[in-house]
Amino acid sequence: MRWLLIIGVSFASSAFDLSVNHFALQTSQVAAPRIVLDNPRVRVYRTAAGALTRLPHGPAVVVALEDSPGSDAGSAIWLEDAAAPAGTSRLHGAVVVVQPRRAPPSQTPPAGSKPGDAPFTGMSFRPVFENDRVSVLRARMEIGAREGLHTHGSDTIVVHLSGGEIEDTADGKTVVNRWRRGDVEFEGRGTSHSARNVGGAVDVVLVALKPH
């Protein structure tokens, strides 16, 4: 009987270890940061707030994609080191992480406008914060909203909070882009386009990069 008890305890312990290891592996796979945009100016990740310590060290804008205790979807903060453990305490749930890079040497493109400066109807812009690296705004396109032809004065990352359908016209071509929550797009400095909302209301966070 004693041997059966020992074997039973040993088996239960092994099963528990396997269960814990399996759960840890699943959590690791789900929470692993995923690169969704990567170019010479910026690298952007989709991840969970609890996985920020697995990111490369460096400054970043972190945008919340869902409501959680202490923050709403669209909340954005600046972390001097996104991978530092202390930065995770204020964040929960799914996030987008925007890590600016130093601008490579390049010719200066034609002067452009800042987000919200172009002629528009049915749109609103609200500053979130600004520092020497970025300017962050919340923006909303109501149903039928239009943004006139404009040239971007900065490299801008658009983080979609709601998804939606936006008709975009650039270089004489018009396409309808269909976005989902958490999608990210890059609008390069010096590029020109106009836009029209052809679906439901669209909410985004705009991260404009400054020369550095």
C-alpha positions in Angstrom: 0.0 0.0 0.0 2.9 2.4 0.9 4.4 1.8 -2.6 1.1 2.5 -4.3 0.8 5.7 -2.3 4.3 6.8 -3.3 3.7 6.0 -7.0 0.4 7.8 -6.9 1.9 10.9 -5.4 4.8 10.8 -7.9 2.4 10.4 -10.8 0.2 13.3 -9.5 3.3 15.5 -9.1 4.5 14.7 -12.6 1.1 15.4 -14.1 0.9 18.7 -12.2 4.4 19.7 -13.6 3.4 18.8 -17.1 0.1 20.8 -16.7 2.0 23.8 -15.4 4.6 23.6 -18.2 1.9 23.2 -20.8 0.1 26.2 -19.5 3.3 28.3 -19.4 4.1 27.3 -23.0 0.6 28.3 -24.1 0.8 31.6 -22.3 4.3 32.2 -23.8 3.0 31.5 -27.3 -0.1 33.7 -26.9 1.7 36.6 -25.3 4.8 36.7 -27.5 5.3 40.1 -29.1 4.6 40.1 -32.8 6.1 42.6 -35.2 3.4 44.2 -37.4 5.5 47.1 -38.9 9.2 47.4 -39.4 11.1 50.0 -41.3 14.0 52.4 -40.9 11.9 54.9 -38.8 9.9 52.6 -36.5 9.2 49.1 -35.3 5.7 48.3 -34.1 4.5 45.3 -32.1 1.2 43.7 -31.1 1.4 42.1 -27.8 -0.1 41.8 -24.3 0.8 44.3 -21.5 2.2 41.4 -19.4 4.7 40.6 -22.2 6.4 44.0 -22.5 9.5 42.6 -20.7 10.1 40.4 -23.8 10.5 43.5 -26.1 13.8 45.0 -27.1 14.9 47.7 -24.6 14.3 51.2 -25.7 11.7 54.1 -25.6 8.2 53.5 -26.9 4.6 54.6 -27.1 2.3 52.0 -25.7 -1.4 52.1 -26.9 -4.1 50.2 -25.1 -6.5 48.3 -27.4 -9.2 47.4 -24.9 -10.8 48.8 -21.7 -9.3 47.7 -18.5 -9.1 48.9 -14.8 -7.3 52.2 -14.8 -7.2 52.7 -18.6 -9.5 52.9 -21.6 -9.1 51.7 -25.1 -7.0 54.3 -26.9 -5.1 55.3 -23.8 -1.4 55.9 -24.7 1.7 56.3 -22.5 5.4 57.0 -23.1 7.9 54.5 -21.5 11.6 55.4 -21.5 12.2 51.7 -21.6 9.3 49.5 -22.8 11.0 46.3 -21.6 11.6 47.5 -18.0 9.4 45.6 -15.5 8.2 48.8 -13.8 6.4 49.9 -17.0 3.9 47.0 -17.0 2.1 47.9 -13.8 -0.2 50.5 -15.3 -1.2 48.5 -18.3 -3.5 45.5 -19.0 -4.7 43.5 -21.9 -3.8 43.8 -25.6 -1.5 46.7 -26.6 0.3 48.1 -29.6 3.9 49.2 -28.9 5.5 51.9 -31.2 9.3 52.0 -30.9 10.8 55.0 -32.8 14.2 54.6 -34.4 16.7 57.4 -35.2 15.9 58.9 -38.6 18.5 57.9 -41.3 20.1 60.7 -43.3 17.8 61.7 -46.2 16.8 64.6 -48.3 14.1 66.8 -46.7 10.8 66.3 -48.5 8.4 69.1 -49.3 6.8 70.8 -46.3 3.7 69.0 -45.1 0.9 69.4 -42.5 0.6 68.0 -39.0 -2.3 65.6 -38.2 -5.4 67.6 -38.0 -4.1 70.6 -40.1 -5.5 69.4 -43.4 -9.0 70.6 -44.5 -11.6 68.1 -43.2 -15.3 67.6 -42.3 -16.7 65.2 -39.7 -13.4 64.6 -38.0 -12.1 65.4 -34.6 -8.6 65.4 -33.0 -7.6 65.4 -29.4 -3.9 65.7 -28.2 -2.9 62.9 -25.8 0.7 63.9 -25.1 3.9 65.2 -26.7 7.6 65.0 -26.1 10.9 65.5 -28.0 10.3 62.2 -29.9 6.6 61.9 -30.7 3.3 63.7 -30.8 0.3 61.5 -30.0 -3.4 62.3 -30.8 -6.7 60.6 -30.7 -8.7 61.0 -33.9 -12.2 60.1 -35.0 -13.8 60.0 -38.4 -17.6 60.1 -38.2 -19.7 58.4 -40.9 -19.2 60.2 -44.2 -16.2 62.2 -42.9 -13.7 63.5 -45.4 -10.1 64.7 -45.2 -8.9 66.8 -48.1 -5.7 66.3 -50.1 -2.7 66.8 -47.8 1.0 66.0 -47.5 2.3 64.5 -44.3 4.8 66.6 -42.5 6.0 63.7 -40.4 6.1 59.9 -40.4 2.9 58.9 -38.7 1.8 55.6 -37.3 -2.0 55.0 -37.3 -3.3 52.5 -34.7 -6.8 51.4 -35.4 -9.0 51.1 -32.3 -12.4 50.3 -33.9 -11.7 49.2 -37.5 -13.7 50.4 -40.4 -13.7 51.2 -44.1 -11.8 54.2 -45.5 -11.6 55.2 -49.1 -8.1 56.5 -49.8 -7.0 58.4 -52.9 -3.3 58.9 -53.8 -1.4 59.3 -57.0 -4.6 59.3 -59.0 -5.7 55.9 -57.6 -8.6 55.2 -55.2 -8.8 52.1 -53.0 -11.0 51.2 -50.1 -9.0 49.9 -47.1 -10.8 47.7 -44.6 -9.3 47.9 -41.1 -9.7 45.9 -38.0 -9.1 46.8 -34.3 -5.3 46.6 -33.7 -4.3 47.1 -37.3 -1.5 49.5 -37.9 -0.6 51.6 -41.0 2.4 53.8 -41.8 1.9 57.2 -43.5 5.4 58.4 -44.6 6.6 62.0 -44.4 6.2 63.7 -47.7 3.4 61.4 -49.0 0.1 62.9 -50.1 -3.5 61.6 -50.2 -7.1 62.3 -49.4 -9.5 60.1 -47.4 -13.2 59.5 -47.0 -15.0 57.3 -44.4 -17.3 54.9 -46.3 -18.3 52.8 -43.3 -19.0 53.2 -39.6 -17.3 55.7 -37.3 -13.5 55.1 -37.1 -11.4 55.7 -34.0 -7.6 55.7 -34.2 -4.5 56.8 -32.3 -2.0 58.8 -34.3 1.7 58.7 -33.4 3.7 61.3 -35.3 7.4 60.8 -35.2 9.7 63.8 -34.8 13.2 64.1 -36.3 15.7 62.8 -33.8 
